[in-house]
Amino acid sequence: MAGRDIPEEYLDGYARILADASATGRRLTRDELDSRRALGERAAEAGFGLRALVGAHLTAARVHWPTTAGENTLAAVEQAVDAFAEGYERAQLLAVRQEEAARREFIDDLLHGRSDLGLLAERAERFGLRLSHAHAVAVARGGTGYDEGDAVPREVERALFARFGDRSILVTTKDGRLVCIAPGDQDDVLSFFAKQAYAATDGGQVAIGRSQPGPGGVVQSYEEALNALALAERLEFDTPVLRSADLLVYPVLTRDRQAMADLVVSALGPLRAARGGAGPLLDTLTVYFDAGCVAAEAARRLSLSVRALTYRLERIHKLTGANPADPVHRYTLQTAVIGARLLDWPERDF
């Protein structure tokens, strides 16, 4: 055997090529180069390392070195090894692409729940996930979309694995967003992912779904995170990290859409009579409630004087009959304001 642990079959015809090239001074033919590439592909598929294979070729060249060898022989060695390495690398690239395709298909099936759960669980083990356990999912969006091979996902993934090592973590992308899947009892992983993703996306926003059990838990947590991002966009939340567990009241409020629409029209409909329509006064209420009903802070956020803000609140009171500063009326008005934002009122009428 020429070269340690490398079978002779991967050196088939090599000695003959060297001898012939040395005797004639010719370069390798196309068929000879193709045969070296084919052997390189087979060696890669068999799992041999390229370094050992190159070493085997050099050892074989020394053993079978022709007595008439010269620069032509060295050139033949270079050609043969180069063609062999080309075939090896081609096989490696194909294997990587096939692995990437399998990973992408698995992720798509996992996050959409399209596959049989039993088969999905079996496939998941290949990627380090045990779907019989609970999992939670974090989703990050930035100012642009990301693919799995982009620099930002790789940067976040490197930071996670440098910090936590192999903890059954899967970092990927889906629909331009970064996604991290982690065991449900490892909130520190998702919190760290959120921090890294926020920095890597230049101030993007991250949502973390609740831990959910079983093979279908990943898609449930993923959908919760997506819903949290959609809700934040609609309500103009600028919080860097959102937790779906903290936003459960909003789906409850909109579960009976007709009841919420009735509340919005009843409580806020009279604002349409204001000069400029309902929009400016609705914005005033939104900022006032977001500021914790602190008039000075609300006025600052609206770039108004406190006196101008107070005038607007009094106008709202006169039109609706509800006083935003009165705790008895505040809950109804605030719920109606949330409903208006969720239902796009007054842009959309009911």
N, C-alpha and C positions, 0 to 999 in steps of 0.2 A: 504493500500500500504506500503510495507516495503522499506524504502529508498525514499528520496524525488524525486518526478517526475519520478520514475522508475516503469513502469508497472509490475504487479505481474507475467505476463507471462514469464519474464526473470529469475524468481526465481522458476519456476514450478518444483515441486518435491524436492526442496532443504530441506525443513523442514523434509520431510519423510526420506531423506538420512541421515540427522543428527541423527534423532531418532533411525534409524536402526543401524547406526554405533555405537552409544552410547550403545545400548542394547547388541550388539553382539561383539563389539570390532574389527570388521573387517574393512578392507580398502575398498574403493569404487571399484565396479566392472568395467570392461571395458565398458559395456553398459552405466553405470552411468557417467563415465568420458566422453564418446562420447556425451551423452546428454548435459553435461555442455559445451562442446566445441561448439556444434551446437547452443546453446542459446547465447554463446559469439559472434559467427559469426552474428547471427540475430540482436543482440543488436548493433554491430558495423555498420551493414548495415542500421540500423534505425537511426544512428547518435547520439547515447548516448555516453557520455564520460566515459572512463574507471574508472576514479576516483569515479564518482558517482555510477557506477555499483558495484565497490568493496565495497563502503560504504553501499549500499543497502544489499549486502550479509552479512556484519558484523552486520548491524541492525537486519536483519532477524535471524541471529544466536543468537543474544541476546534475541530477542522476543521468539524464539522457543527453547531456550536452554533446553535440557532434564535434568530432575532432577538427572539422573544417569550419567550426563556428566563427563568426565575426559579427560585424555590426548588423548584417542582414538577419542573423539569428536573434539578436537582441530586439530588433524591430518586430520579428515574428512573435516573440514572447509578449511584447507590448501589445500588439494587435490582438493576440489570442486572449490575453487577460482582460483587455479592455472590452472585447465583445462578450466575454463570459460575465463580466461585472454589469454590462448593459442589460443582458438578459435577466440577471439576478435582480437588478433594481426595477426592471419592468414588472417582474412577478411580484416584488414587494409592493410596488405602487398599486397594482391591481388588487392585491390582498387588502391594502389599506382602504381603497375605494369601496371594495365589497363590504368591509367592516363598517365603514362610514354609512353606507346605504342601509345595512342591517340595523345600525344604531338609530338612524333617522326614522326608519320604518317602525322600530320599536317605540321610539319616543312619541311619534304621531299616534300610534295605537294606544299607548299608555295615557296620553293626555286627552284623548277623545273617547276612550272607553269603547273602541270599536271591535276589539278582539275578545275571543273567549277568555274569561278571567283565569281559568286554569292554565291555558296555554300561555297567557300573558305572564303569569307568575313564574312559569318555567323559564321563559325567555329573560325575565328580569334578573334572574340569578347570574346570568352571563355578564350583566352590567353592574353587579354588586348590590342589587336591591332585593330585599325579601318582602314581598308584597303581603305575606301573611301578617306582618307587623303593621303598626300604625305609621303613617307618614304625613308630613306637612310640606307645603309647597310655597315658595316665595317667587314672585314675578316682579321684574324691574323693567321699566321703560325709560328711554332717554329721548333726546331730541331727534334721533335718527334710528333706523332699524338696524338690527345686528344679525349676522349669520354665524354659524357655529365656528367657522374658521377665522373669524375676525379677531383683531387684536384685543378688543375690550373683553369678550367672553374668555379668551385665553388668559388675560391678566387676572380676571376675577377668579378663574378656576385655579390658577397657580397659587394665588394668595390663600384660597381655602385649603388646598391640599398641603401647603407649607405649614399652615396653622393646625390642621386637624388630622392630616394623614388620611388613611383609609378608614372612613367611618360610614361606609355605605352611602356616600354622597354622590349625586349625579347633577352636574352642571351642564346646561344645554341652552338652546335658543328655540323659540317658537313664535312664528308670526312677527319677527323683528324684535321680540322682547327676550331678556335674559330670564332663565328659569333655574331654580335650585330646588332639588328634591332631597329631603333628609328625613331620617327617622323622627317620628313624632315626639320623642322624648329628648330631642337635642335642639332645643330652641336657640342655644348659643351658636349653633352652626348657621341658622337662618338669620340671626341678628348680625353675625359677622358678615354674611353674604350681603345683607342690606347695606351695611356700612361700606363695603368694598364696591358694590354696584353703584351706590349713590355717588361715590367719588369718581369711579371710572366713567360714568355716563355724564359727568359734569353737572351734577345736580338733578338727576332724574328722580323718579318716584318709585318706591318699592311697596308692594302689598304682600302680606303674609297670611295665607289661609290657615284655618284651624287644623289641628292634628285629626286625621280621620282614619278609622281602622279598616283592615282588610284590603283585598285586591282592588276594590273600587275606591279606596280612600284617597289615592293620589289624584284622580280626576276630580273628585269632590273638592279637595283642598285647592286644587288648581283653579277650578271655576269660582270658588270663593274669592281667591286673590284677584282674578280678572274682574269680577263684579265690584270688588272694592276699588280697583283702579277706575272703572267706568263711573262709579258713584262719585269718586273724588273729582273726576273731570267735570261731571255735571254740576256738582255743588261747589266747584272751584276751591277744593281743599288743596293747600300747598304743603301739607305736612309731608316731610321726606319719607317717613315710614308709616304705613297704614296697616292695622291689624283687623282682619275681618271680624274678629270677636268683639271689637269695640264699635262696630258699625251695624250690629244686628238690628238696631231699632229702625233703621231706614227701610229695609225690606218689609218689616212689620207695618210701617206706616203706609206703604204703597200696596200692601197685599189686597186691600179692597180699594181698587183704583177709583171706582165711582164715588165711594164715600169720601175719599180724599179730595176728589174734584169738587164735590158739593161743599166741603169745608172751605176750600180755597175761594170759590166764588162767593160763598156767604160771608166769609170774614174779610176778604180782600177786594172783592168785586167793587165796592164803592170807591176804591182808589182810582178807578178809571175816570172818575169825574174831576180829578185834579188837573190843573193846568200842566200840560206835558204828559198826561196819561199816568198809568199806574207805575211805570218803570222806575222813575227817580225815587218815589216814596218806598217802593218795594226794596230798592237797593239800600235805602236808609235803614229800613227795618233789619235787613240782612246784616249789615255792618254793625248795627246797634246790638243785636243779639250775639254776634260773633265776638264783640268786645266785652261780653259779660254784662251788658246793660250799663256800662260806665260811659256817661255822656261825653266826658272829656276825651277819652280814648277813641270813641266812635267819631267824634268831630275831627280829631287828628287824622284818622284813617280816611275820612271823606274830604279832607282839606277844607273844612268849614270851621266857623267860629262856633263855640258852644251855644251862643244865642241863636245862630241860624239852625243848628241841629234841633234845639228845643222847639223852635218854631215849626219845623217839619214834624216832629213828634206830636205837637199839639194839632197840626193839620190832620194827621192820621187819626188821632182820637176823634176829632170832629166828624170826619168822613165815615169812619167805621163804627163809632160808638165804643170802641175798645181802647183803653189807655195802655200803651206799651210799658209804661213805668209801673203799672199796677200788677202785682203778682197774680191777682185773680184773673186778669185778662191776658197776661203775658203768655201763659202756656198755650192758649188757643191761637194767639197771633203767631207765636214762634212755630207751632206745628203747621199752621197754614203757610208760613213762609217757606218752611222746608218742603212742603207739598208743592208749592208753586215752582220751586227750583227743580224738583224731581220731574214735574209734569210740564216744564217749559212754559209756564204761564207768566206773563200775559201774551207771549208770542203765539202760543197755541190756545185757541179758545175751546170751550167745552160746550 
